[in-house]
Amino acid sequence: MLDARDKRHSHRFPIQVPVLFDSEQGETRDVSVEGVYFFCKATLRPGDNIDFSLQFDKNTVSNDSHMYFACRGTVLRSEKNGQRNGVAVRFTDSEHSHLFV
């Protein structure tokens, strides 16, 4: 039987950036072109559809701007991790915008 890691089709990058959704905030553990894994206090269930944004600051991107990545996704799994929940989300739609500092 394959575990979740064996089903991945794209490389995951270990990047910690803020995640904002439904007046909640979390932080990513890793990001790929197909999805994201993040930690938050909210309880999300597999199958939930969520709208959220990833906020990349000028230290994360290679220029002097902030980049906001507005996303829609489906929760694939959610697991308790101490005081927070770890959530795996597959992107279903996204767009990005740059804000220059």
C-alpha positions in Angstrom: 0.0 0.0 0.0 1.3 3.5 -0.9 1.4 6.2 1.7 0.7 9.8 0.9 4.3 10.6 0.2 4.5 8.0 -2.5 1.6 9.6 -4.4 3.3 13.0 -4.8 4.0 14.0 -8.3 6.0 17.2 -7.7 8.9 18.3 -5.5 8.0 20.0 -2.3 10.0 23.1 -1.2 10.5 23.6 2.6 9.3 27.2 2.8 7.7 28.9 5.8 5.4 31.7 4.9 2.1 33.0 6.4 -1.2 31.5 5.3 -4.4 33.6 5.7 -8.0 32.2 5.4 -11.4 32.9 7.1 -9.8 35.3 9.6 -7.4 32.6 10.6 -3.6 32.5 10.2 -1.2 29.7 9.8 2.2 28.9 8.5 3.4 26.7 5.7 5.7 23.8 6.2 6.2 23.2 2.5 4.8 24.2 -0.9 4.8 22.5 -4.3 3.2 23.4 -7.7 0.3 21.0 -6.8 -0.4 22.0 -3.2 0.7 23.1 0.3 1.0 21.7 3.8 0.5 24.2 6.6 -0.1 24.4 10.3 -3.0 26.3 11.8 -5.4 26.2 14.8 -8.5 25.8 12.7 -10.1 22.4 12.3 -10.4 21.6 8.6 -11.7 18.3 7.3 -10.8 16.2 4.2 -13.0 17.4 1.3 -13.4 20.9 2.6 -12.9 23.6 -0.1 -11.0 26.7 1.2 -9.9 30.1 -0.2 -6.6 31.2 1.3 -3.5 33.3 0.5 0.2 32.7 0.8 2.3 35.8 1.5 5.8 35.8 0.3 8.0 38.7 1.5 11.0 40.2 -0.2 13.3 37.8 1.8 11.5 34.8 0.2 11.2 36.1 -3.4 14.2 37.2 -5.3 13.4 40.8 -5.8 12.3 43.8 -3.7 8.6 43.0 -3.7 6.0 41.1 -1.7 4.0 38.5 -3.6 0.5 37.4 -2.6 -0.7 34.1 -3.9 -4.5 33.9 -3.7 -5.5 30.2 -3.8 -8.5 27.9 -3.7 -8.0 24.3 -2.7 -9.4 21.1 -1.4 -8.2 19.7 2.0 -6.7 16.2 1.4 -5.9 15.4 5.0 -5.8 17.1 8.4 -3.8 15.8 11.4 -3.3 17.0 15.0 0.2 18.2 15.6 0.6 19.4 19.2 -1.5 22.5 19.7 -2.1 23.0 16.0 -3.4 21.0 13.0 -1.3 20.0 10.0 -3.3 20.4 6.8 -2.5 19.2 3.3 -4.3 21.1 0.5 -4.3 20.5 -3.2 -4.6 23.7 -5.3 -7.6 23.9 -7.5 -7.3 27.5 -8.6 -4.8 30.3 -8.0 -3.6 33.8 -9.0 -0.8 35.9 -7.8 -0.1 39.6 -7.5 3.0 41.7 -6.6 3.1 44.6 -4.2 6.2 46.7 -4.4 7.8 48.1 -1.3 
